[in-house]
Amino acid sequence: MQPSPFQLVLRANLQSTGRRFTSLWRHSWLMVGLVCLFLSGYVVLAFTLFYQGLHFLSRFPGLGAALVERLIFLLFAFLFGLLLISNLVISYSNLFRNRETAFLLTLPIPNRTVFQWKLIESTILASWAFLFLIAPLLAAYGLVNSVAWHFYPAVVGLVAVFIILPGSVGAWLAVHLARHLDRKALQVGLAAGLSLLLLMIIVRFRPDPIPEAELETRVLTVIDRLMEKTQFAQFPLLPSFWLSSSVQNWAEGAMHSAIFFALVLLSHALFFGTLIATRMGGSFYEASSVVQSRGSVFSRWDWFQRWQQNRRELLKSRKRTLPRGGLETVFSWGGLLPTDVRALLAKDLRVFWRDTTQWGQTVMLFGLLTIYTVNLRHFSRQLDSPYWISLVSYLNLGACALNLATITTRFIFPQFSLEGKRVWVVGLAPLGLVRVVLLKFWLGSASTLLLTLSLILLSCTMLRLGLARTLFFSAAITVMSMTLNAVAVGMGALFPNFREQNPNKIVNGFGGTFCLVVSFVYIVGSVVLLAVGSPWGWHFATNGEESGESGFDGQRAAFFWVVFFLISALMGWLPLRLGLRRVAQTEL
């Protein structure tokens, strides 16, 4: 029997992926071994931390089981929301901003087949990190509860079924959003809906201050309020509720309830997955045609039409001269930057701005971190001990650094690869590829440092830290920002992928994974090093001093700061140097 078109596309992609891994193993077996070693270390470390945390909570009499149960519900509820957003963004990019998709649509292949393959590919790209995150947690949960052997294969099957729902719904939303995004009613409705949702979240999850008398005498009061705020995670129509209920009932031995919720999850996944995979081919082709034919999603607004008309008139009045854009005007102030540098910076910023998926994810990540930072003021009201204030401040530094690593890996790492097959044009220019990579490093460092430094200053203000500590954490995040950008740019130059135009696929390759692992290890080591060598010392944290100056240990701080700076310089200089050497030896 002749294979179906879907089987041909699937076989071709599997063979291509297998050949890439084989070639990578032959030419970079040391790097593959290091990545496997780091990933194994992460799994072991995450399993240990999850096991210790769950074991600690389970020892509370009467409250431990309830807390663990609610944490499981909360975890899968938030992960379902994040998976839905991730699938929406990746599906939109993979369906409408991908050169492979445009090529497949020109072949004698049914539109439904192209959509089915891209649906599977987008779901895998959006869900692999989710699977990698919860695997140690579920293993630790099973060990703490002493479950039977069949719990682990059952959980693997449940999670595999669970990711079908956000993948299918995300692709469906991406198709309809792409088809109707230029409509004014939809744009106004999206803006109003997002504003209303944000307002509801702020009102619903606003922390309520608890009097100190109740906090010291009645722990149940705090637990009751906590449970009330998190009750949304147990809404029965959420797919995360079905998964959490099945996992917990299976662990407790309630097989009938576990199988019931598993069948509910399976039925919904099969129904919606089959419906979307088999009936969205025509809608996908229509949406793709609309996306490729329209100039802008704001073309129906009067202000946009007037702006375009004014721009056309300006171009007509300057037929012989190239009009200077806004970015060129800004970069030309003071005459500090040469013309070629200004042109490259303007080009990179415009490419970044024109890709909605790029700056949209950036706004989302820093928006979530901003919400967390603003709510620190409610959390700091309950922190009277200097020890806990110091601990929370270093955890806040780690959170900001991890968010920074996500940004550099996701957006800075693929910048060199996104030059694509036209990289020879830039390489043969007087600027040269080496200076191009260096400019990408400085542009990425300046952009990320501006955002991250603002967040660290805001969080220090919310935690009511003194000027000395604020300057300390600001200097630390500045050094870490430069190092993480150097790692991302250097790794991107060492492991380029000029054949792929989708940043998500570039990041999910070997080089992106290795960059993320190196950044994670550097952040953990740096935060621990700075915390152990705190300038204020542990004497300050244990004595309850209100002023950090009395516990200040200058020699200890200077020693650990020098070690931190040297490690950061080495971690940033080595991959950047290797990347520049690789670029300098590239034959165009």
Summary of the structure (lengths in Angstrom):
residues: 588
radius of gyration: 26.3
end to end distance: 45.1
largest distance: 82.5
contacts: 1782
relative contact order: 0.07
helix: 82%
strand: 0%
